[in-house]
Amino acid sequence: MDMILMDDKGHKIHASVRKTLIYRFQSLLSEGRVYQISFFGVGESGRDFRPTSHPWKINFDIHTSVRLVPNKAINLSPYSFVPLSDIISKDLDTSFLIDVIGILTGATGEQEFEKDVEKHKRITIQLDQDGFLESNDTAAQVISPLQDSAKKSTPEDDFLKLIDGKTIEQLKNLAEQKSYCIVLGTVKYIAEGMDWYYPTCKCSKKMN
């Protein structure tokens, strides 16, 4: 079990509980609360993609004491957002994880890739922030920012972005083809008192 702990100065450090001790601490810890933690180990946080920039981490052991501090709160944001322009310039320390905020403009399904002779899985996402696009595959600056990007999209808008839409006029040209269509439209009028269909034979003549 891994955690990020933050003090009242905003300094953060990675903390971990090994698998065999999760049962002891899982019910004692809740995100957003303040605790006094004693009798823990300290080790070097030297792995790649470590959760914080701190060079050390806290290791809980069987003797670690966790005590809730009541009526105490740390009113600081736990996030340190980095502009996408800084990521694109590649002028960042990539050995630890960072925080970004933006509009999700694209995502892929689960992908498999190979690194150091081992197979890994990932999902690629693309974010937009002030006209900059960034993904975990490639990064590129767009010529113009997205217009009205703060406008909340509707489920219909999201649906239309995913399909190759056709107009009713285009559907008429598909009459001779065997195909399946999903139609998104607005009902303007319902004719009552008569059926919209009638039985016919294969010769297309109406049957009484």
Summary of the structure (lengths in Angstrom):
residues: 208
radius of gyration: 28.4
end to end distance: 74.2
largest distance: 90.9
contacts: 376
relative contact order: 0.10
helix: 12%
strand: 29%
